[in-house]
């Protein structure tokens, strides 16, 4: 079950370079779009437990702190289970997600990055 973290920079002193100018509605849209793209691009049905749907993916939004240093206005960090099929072509998968995010939400250009981190992991609902 991948986890998408969306980080929005907070800077009271510089409204134009912070994530403050990105509305909650646009952050929610970003989460929904990213969730859809991650489900499609990180789907690895050839792996046991590798098939993904949108409902398998959680999105958490974090607001930045005045103590954060060197952060962009927005960051998208995707944590997903490491499978050989994902690892084999991860750059291509990331590029497809990034390209479609730029096309669907043009204001992200130059203000945001996406980072996909694969981890050995185990999950079970309680």
N, C-alpha and C positions, 0 to 999 in steps of 0.2 A: 504494500500500500504506500505509494509515494506521498510525500509531504511537500507542499509548495509553501515556502515562506516568502512573503512580500514585505519588504522593509521600506518604509517611507521616512525619509530624512526630515528631521524637525530642526528648524533654525529660525528663531524669532528675529534675529538681526538681519537676515538676508532672505526675504520672501522669494526673490526670483530664482535663487539657486537651491532652494530647499524643495522638499516634496509637498510643502504647504499648499502650493498652487494646484495640486492634483486633488480633485474633490473625492469624497468618500464614494460617490457613485462611480467615478472613473476607476477607483481602486477596486471596487467590487466587479466592475466590468473586466478589468485586467485579470482578476482572480478567475472569473468564469471562463474567459478566453484561454488563459494559460492552462487551466484544468482540462479543457477540451483538447488542446494541442498536446499536452503531456500524455493524456490517455491514448491518443492516436499514435504519437511518435515513440513512446517508450513501451508500447504494447509488444510483448514477445511471446506469442501463443505457443511457440515451439519449446518454451521452457516450462517446467512444472511451476505453477503459481505465477507465471509471467504474463498472463492475459490481463489487460486493464480495461476498465470502463471509467467513465467520469465519476461514477459513484464510489469508486475505489480510492479516489484522491481527495485528500484534505488540504485546505488552504488556510494558512494562518497569516494574519496581517500584524506586523509589529511596527510601532511608532518609534522613531529614533529618539535619542537622548542628546541633550546639549554636550554631553561628554564624548560622543562619538567623534572620531577623527577621520578625515579623508574619505567620507562616504559620498556616493552619488545620490541624487534625489530619490531614485528608486532602485531597488535590487530585487531580483527574482532568483531564489535559490531553491533548487529542486533536489530533494533527497529521495533516492530510490534504491531498491534492492539491486545488488550487483549480480547480473547474469551474464554469462559469456556472450550471448547474442546481443545484449545491450552494449557491452563494453567494446565489442568488435567494430561497431560503427557509430560510436557515441557522438563524434564530431559532426557527422552527417545529420544525425537526429537533432542535435542542438541547433545546427544551422537552419534546418527546416522550421523549427519552432521560432527561432529568432526572426527569420525572414517573414513568416506569417504574422508575428506580433507587430513588426514594423509596418506591414501593409495594413493591418486592421486597426492599429492604434498609432498613427503617425507621430504624435507628440512624444512618444518614447525615445525617438532618435536622439542619441547623444546624452540622454538623461538617465539611462537605465542599462543594466546588464542582466543576462541570465547565466546562471552557473548550475550545471547538473553534476551532482555528486552521487556516485554509486558507492554503496556500502554493503558489506556482508551484514545481513539483518534477518531477523525472525519476528513474525507477527502472529498474534492470536487474539481474537475477540474473547472477552470474559463475560 
